[in-house]
Amino acid sequence: MTTDRAGTAVQSVDRAVSVLESLARRGEAGVTEIAGELGVHKSTASRLLGALENRGLVTQSGERGKYRLGAGVLRLAGAAAGRLDIAREAGPLCRDLADELGDTVNVAVLADDAAVNVAQARGSAAVTSYNWIGRRTPLHATSSGKVLLAHAPGAVRERVLAGGLEGFTPRTETDPGRLARLLDEVVDRGYAVAVEELETGLNAVAAPVRCHDGSVTGALSVSGPAYRLRAELLPGIAERTAAVAAELSYRMGYAG
């Protein structure tokens, strides 16, 4: 993209945000009012409103020519609030579990076709100080990712399985059919494991975190070196992890 085109794109984004902020203040406004506030021609304001309307971010009110914020804004705000809520609520629980087990505890959420960590606590026995918060990790090669993928909408699951599964270590599952069966097992048993699938020498377990309507909004995981989190110990660690994930779900409004 040329510098001029890039500048035009940034200007359009800035104007679109200004439209949303204006409607948030006014409640509703027409094309002429929006154009006047932005200092642009009515045709420019109309194009901006049309683009936002196509995305569900604005909608025309009953009075012809007037626009107001649409349901898409609520959807975005809800997604952001959900992430902030789970990170805030997870903090004390992650710290307690990390202190109890000595390893690293994370909470991850689904972001497009990856898992993104939004909370972390390290125990006294953690062998690395690596900060996983904000890091995108593959859904098929991590315990948190498997939990999120197992409970993801069908379209997401199908897209990931069909998109080519990268092998990070010799233990990474790259066969779509076998991975699909493993995901079904994750749903049935209530947790997922990853045995040296993302990094050699790293094992992990994860359990789902649910929000008020019962849908899975995140995954709580415990990870550590394979010599300490040995494969035969993972089911027991998973049981404790699932119990803390259930407590976090309760704090997120899930009463099941």
NUPA-149104 format. One record per residue (C-alpha): residue number from 1; z, x negated, y negated. Coordinates in Angstrom, 3 decimals, decimal comma. Example, Ala and Ser with C-alpha at 12.3 -4.5 7.8 and 13.67 -1.06 7.14 Angstrom:
BEGIN
SITE|1|7,800|-12,300|4,500;
SITE|2|7,140|-13,670|1,060;
end
This chain:
BEGIN
SITE|1|0,000|0,000|0,000;
SITE|2|-0,923|-1,387|-3,455;
SITE|3|1,675|-1,848|-6,163;
SITE|4|0,260|1,074|-8,175;
SITE|5|0,312|3,425|-5,186;
SITE|6|3,823|2,325|-4,259;
SITE|7|4,993|2,985|-7,807;
SITE|8|3,409|6,425|-7,787;
SITE|9|5,120|7,268|-4,473;
SITE|10|8,521|6,194|-5,805;
SITE|11|7,968|8,256|-8,952;
SITE|12|7,101|11,305|-6,851;
SITE|13|10,259|10,905|-4,781;
SITE|14|12,346|10,530|-7,929;
SITE|15|10,817|13,682|-9,403;
SITE|16|11,353|15,626|-6,181;
SITE|17|15,033|14,671|-6,179;
SITE|18|15,236|15,716|-9,835;
SITE|19|13,815|19,121|-8,878;
SITE|20|16,508|19,570|-6,229;
SITE|21|19,238|18,500|-8,641;
SITE|22|17,907|20,908|-11,273;
SITE|23|17,902|23,837|-8,858;
SITE|24|21,402|22,906|-7,735;
SITE|25|22,569|23,216|-11,351;
SITE|26|20,539|26,263|-12,362;
SITE|27|20,641|28,289|-9,172;
SITE|28|16,983|29,158|-9,626;
SITE|29|14,129|28,237|-11,947;
SITE|30|10,419|28,759|-12,409;
SITE|31|7,595|26,239|-12,509;
SITE|32|7,533|26,232|-16,316;
SITE|33|11,264|25,511|-16,536;
SITE|34|11,067|22,716|-13,969;
SITE|35|8,047|21,180|-15,690;
SITE|36|9,848|21,242|-19,031;
SITE|37|12,964|19,600|-17,648;
SITE|38|10,996|16,859|-15,896;
SITE|39|8,584|16,403|-18,773;
SITE|40|5,512|16,878|-16,570;
SITE|41|2,546|19,217|-16,504;
SITE|42|3,003|22,574|-14,789;
SITE|43|0,481|21,567|-12,092;
SITE|44|2,619|18,532|-11,216;
SITE|45|5,765|20,632|-11,013;
SITE|46|3,915|23,166|-8,871;
SITE|47|2,795|20,466|-6,430;
SITE|48|6,337|19,103|-6,166;
SITE|49|7,768|22,542|-5,500;
SITE|50|5,037|23,241|-2,947;
SITE|51|5,828|20,052|-1,035;
SITE|52|9,550|20,814|-1,061;
SITE|53|8,882|24,384|0,015;
SITE|54|6,802|23,175|2,969;
SITE|55|9,843|21,175|4,102;
SITE|56|12,184|24,119|3,672;
SITE|57|14,093|22,359|0,901;
SITE|58|13,257|25,036|-1,673;
SITE|59|12,245|28,660|-1,302;
SITE|60|10,929|31,330|-3,630;
SITE|61|13,494|33,922|-4,571;
SITE|62|12,873|37,631|-4,773;
SITE|63|11,774|37,344|-8,367;
SITE|64|8,190|36,109|-8,279;
SITE|65|7,744|32,562|-9,536;
SITE|66|11,396|31,596|-9,258;
SITE|67|12,562|28,917|-6,832;
SITE|68|15,970|28,112|-5,388;
SITE|69|17,343|25,641|-2,847;
SITE|70|16,291|26,387|0,713;
SITE|71|18,008|26,250|4,088;
SITE|72|16,618|22,763|4,683;
SITE|73|19,102|21,393|2,152;
SITE|74|21,950|22,923|4,130;
SITE|75|20,577|21,393|7,319;
SITE|76|20,500|17,925|5,771;
SITE|77|23,905|18,362|4,190;
SITE|78|25,324|19,581|7,480;
SITE|79|23,948|16,570|9,344;
SITE|80|25,420|14,178|6,796;
SITE|81|28,753|15,985|6,765;
SITE|82|28,844|15,956|10,564;
SITE|83|28,418|12,190|10,650;
SITE|84|31,050|11,668|8,000;
SITE|85|33,454|13,993|9,803;
SITE|86|33,086|12,341|13,196;
SITE|87|33,474|8,849|11,740;
SITE|88|36,588|9,872|9,821;
SITE|89|38,191|11,743|12,711;
SITE|90|37,299|9,030|15,216;
SITE|91|38,980|6,187|13,349;
SITE|92|42,592|6,572|14,517;
SITE|93|41,587|7,543|18,054;
SITE|94|39,279|4,539|18,380;
SITE|95|41,997|2,192|17,150;
SITE|96|44,565|3,608|19,583;
SITE|97|42,203|3,365|22,550;
SITE|98|41,116|-0,161|21,590;
SITE|99|44,779|-1,203|21,380;
SITE|100|45,478|0,406|24,752;
SITE|101|42,532|-1,118|26,627;
SITE|102|42,010|-4,284|24,618;
SITE|103|38,255|-3,818|24,374;
SITE|104|35,789|-2,497|21,804;
SITE|105|35,562|1,246|21,173;
SITE|106|32,608|2,811|19,371;
SITE|107|31,405|6,266|18,414;
SITE|108|27,645|6,777|18,198;
SITE|109|25,422|9,653|17,091;
SITE|110|21,798|10,489|17,805;
SITE|111|19,356|9,358|15,116;
SITE|112|15,723|10,075|15,944;
SITE|113|15,146|8,227|19,231;
SITE|114|18,112|5,859|19,040;
SITE|115|21,898|5,822|19,034;
SITE|116|23,591|4,725|15,809;
SITE|117|27,204|3,612|15,796;
SITE|118|29,297|5,214|13,049;
SITE|119|32,821|4,077|13,999;
SITE|120|34,283|1,039|15,736;
SITE|121|37,605|-0,520|16,660;
SITE|122|38,195|-3,827|18,444;
SITE|123|41,064|-4,484|20,807;
SITE|124|43,049|-7,679|21,138;
SITE|125|41,041|-8,858|24,155;
SITE|126|37,608|-8,297|22,581;
SITE|127|35,611|-11,494|22,979;
SITE|128|33,292|-10,891|20,022;
SITE|129|33,787|-9,777|16,438;
SITE|130|30,279|-8,305|16,217;
SITE|131|30,150|-5,225|13,998;
SITE|132|28,141|-2,464|15,698;
SITE|133|28,491|0,070|12,870;
SITE|134|25,075|1,112|11,625;
SITE|135|23,274|-0,663|14,438;
SITE|136|20,559|1,288|16,253;
SITE|137|20,738|0,879|20,025;
SITE|138|18,329|2,153|22,697;
SITE|139|19,167|5,451|24,328;
SITE|140|18,178|4,422|27,841;
SITE|141|20,039|1,101|28,001;
SITE|142|23,498|1,934|26,648;
SITE|143|26,281|4,186|27,850;
SITE|144|26,453|6,037|24,522;
SITE|145|22,697|6,375|24,437;
SITE|146|22,603|7,873|27,904;
SITE|147|25,222|10,459|26,952;
SITE|148|23,288|11,400|23,815;
SITE|149|19,951|11,472|25,629;
SITE|150|21,355|13,500|28,524;
SITE|151|22,473|16,210|26,094;
SITE|152|19,601|15,887|23,605;
SITE|153|17,045|18,645|23,003;
SITE|154|14,340|18,713|25,644;
SITE|155|11,691|17,470|23,229;
SITE|156|13,715|14,346|22,438;
SITE|157|14,376|13,623|26,081;
SITE|158|10,724|14,065|27,016;
SITE|159|9,564|11,865|24,141;
SITE|160|11,898|9,020|25,096;
SITE|161|11,001|9,188|28,772;
SITE|162|7,299|9,206|27,962;
SITE|163|7,427|6,534|25,285;
SITE|164|7,815|3,466|27,473;
SITE|165|11,256|2,167|28,407;
SITE|166|11,905|-1,417|27,367;
SITE|167|13,644|-3,689|29,830;
SITE|168|16,378|-5,666|28,057;
SITE|169|17,823|-7,211|31,215;
SITE|170|16,874|-7,094|34,910;
SITE|171|19,314|-4,164|35,250;
SITE|172|17,769|-1,921|32,588;
SITE|173|16,357|1,282|34,078;
SITE|174|12,709|1,469|33,018;
SITE|175|11,428|4,066|35,476;
SITE|176|11,254|7,481|33,746;
SITE|177|11,784|9,451|36,929;
SITE|178|14,877|7,534|37,990;
SITE|179|16,267|7,654|34,456;
SITE|180|15,781|11,424|34,328;
SITE|181|17,831|11,774|37,511;
SITE|182|20,525|9,490|36,104;
SITE|183|20,728|11,633|32,982;
SITE|184|21,264|14,726|35,106;
SITE|185|24,126|12,887|36,807;
SITE|186|25,622|12,041|33,401;
SITE|187|25,753|15,735|32,551;
SITE|188|27,300|16,612|35,920;
SITE|189|30,041|13,970|35,960;
SITE|190|30,804|13,989|32,238;
SITE|191|30,298|10,309|31,416;
SITE|192|27,755|7,486|31,520;
SITE|193|27,978|3,820|32,441;
SITE|194|25,884|0,818|31,518;
SITE|195|26,260|-2,234|33,721;
SITE|196|24,623|-5,222|32,017;
SITE|197|21,703|-3,039|30,911;
SITE|198|21,531|-3,938|27,224;
SITE|199|22,982|-7,443|27,438;
SITE|200|23,771|-9,593|30,433;
SITE|201|27,534|-9,793|30,821;
SITE|202|28,248|-6,583|28,879;
SITE|203|29,453|-3,381|30,553;
SITE|204|30,332|-0,043|28,975;
SITE|205|31,282|3,563|29,616;
SITE|206|30,865|6,571|27,323;
SITE|207|31,774|10,242|27,204;
SITE|208|30,422|13,092|25,064;
SITE|209|32,010|14,325|21,845;
SITE|210|31,391|17,994|21,093;
SITE|211|31,481|19,945|17,854;
SITE|212|32,719|23,488|17,263;
SITE|213|29,779|25,197|18,998;
SITE|214|30,028|23,063|22,130;
SITE|215|26,948|20,983|21,449;
SITE|216|27,223|17,219|21,876;
SITE|217|27,427|15,606|18,454;
SITE|218|28,319|12,060|19,498;
SITE|219|29,424|9,704|22,241;
SITE|220|32,616|7,664|22,455;
SITE|221|32,288|4,396|24,356;
SITE|222|34,350|1,471|25,578;
SITE|223|32,546|-1,830|26,051;
SITE|224|33,566|-5,296|27,101;
SITE|225|32,682|-8,321|29,186;
SITE|226|31,580|-7,639|32,746;
SITE|227|34,241|-9,962|34,175;
SITE|228|36,953|-7,667|32,773;
SITE|229|35,223|-4,269|32,770;
SITE|230|34,124|-4,713|36,350;
SITE|231|31,861|-2,072|37,852;
SITE|232|34,528|-0,821|40,252;
SITE|233|36,924|-0,226|37,348;
SITE|234|34,488|1,769|35,228;
SITE|235|35,240|5,230|36,718;
SITE|236|38,922|4,858|35,817;
SITE|237|38,106|3,617|32,330;
SITE|238|35,631|6,475|32,004;
SITE|239|38,385|8,984|32,783;
SITE|240|40,510|7,627|29,933;
SITE|241|37,483|7,472|27,639;
SITE|242|36,624|11,091|28,429;
SITE|243|40,176|12,156|27,609;
SITE|244|39,990|10,548|24,159;
SITE|245|36,508|11,994|23,626;
SITE|246|37,963|15,417|24,441;
SITE|247|40,685|14,890|21,821;
SITE|248|38,052|13,907|19,269;
SITE|249|36,053|17,004|20,212;
SITE|250|39,151|19,125|19,577;
SITE|251|39,521|17,547|16,142;
SITE|252|35,859|18,356|15,496;
SITE|253|36,601|22,031|16,131;
SITE|254|35,697|22,337|19,805;
SITE|255|38,181|24,585|21,579;
SITE|256|36,632|24,561|25,048;
end
